[in-house]
């Protein structure tokens, strides 16, 4: 696979991490109220006009969506595909309310690969769960309701401080306290101890690994950007999550909660890398970290082709606007 010699610029400080969120707490609370008052079927009627608004009147995300769909499904991608992608995204955002309110009776959720994850939990080791901005993170909470011992599945969201504050406020607004995911804010003096204790207690640490932080961020300075082919074009990925797993000597699983339309979700867990053994040779550790990043990118690419309307990275992922 291609290496760092491919000419791709690093993200600018004004990229996705520094753009203000469109949503606000008042809007979130209104959507939550509407969803719980009117029900899922009726509330879904507001999704088409919202999707059409963004598709027709917001040119920047539309441009990025067009580029992605062209690579994921080919030159035949058109307006209907862009609308379908936005509608899939809007559907998962709405369903987030119901997942965080414990309304699993509204959904059909198929789960695969959870046995290997539970083996790590039963052994008291914990593990890293690497996902992407694909499908629904909250759908994975359904796993706790599909077998007698699923209550042991404790998933913490690992994120950097600014994102952790925003997500905490959102979860506070829409979720029941007992269903609110645990958040571990990275980049703080005690973060590593908190994460180690969580994993030692059989907890899982979940990260979304398909974005890199701007070069000026402190966390970005502790990881390397690796440029790899992705959907036929060089793209930049961070090895930070894998370095964290290697440091704490844990296994890494790929996770995805794919939206299949209607009320159906497909939750998948797949082994990705094993850093549980001590590696005395630094060169071997670097080789394994890079191999893990490559495996992650290949898995993400395969899912983008299999379920192209489930990837919600509405920003300049290939850094083409700078050219």
Buried (B, 14 or more C-beta within 10 A) or exposed (E): EEEEEBEBEBBBEEBBBEEEEEEEEEEBEEBBEBBBEEEBEEBBEBBEEBBEEBBEEBEEBBBBBBBBBBBBBEEEBEEEBBBBBBBBBBBBBBBBBBBBBBBBEEBEBEBEBBEEBBEBBEEEBBBBBBBBBBBBBBBBBBBBEBBEEBEEBBBBBBBBBEBBEEBBEBBEBBBEEEBEBBBBBBBEEEBBEBBBEBBEEBBBBBBBBBBBBBEEBEBBEEBBBBBBBBBEEBBBBBBBBBBBBBEBBBBBBBBBBBBBEEBEBBBBBBBBBBBBEEBEEEEEBBEBBBEBBBBBBBBBBEBBEEBBBBBBBBBBBBBEEEE
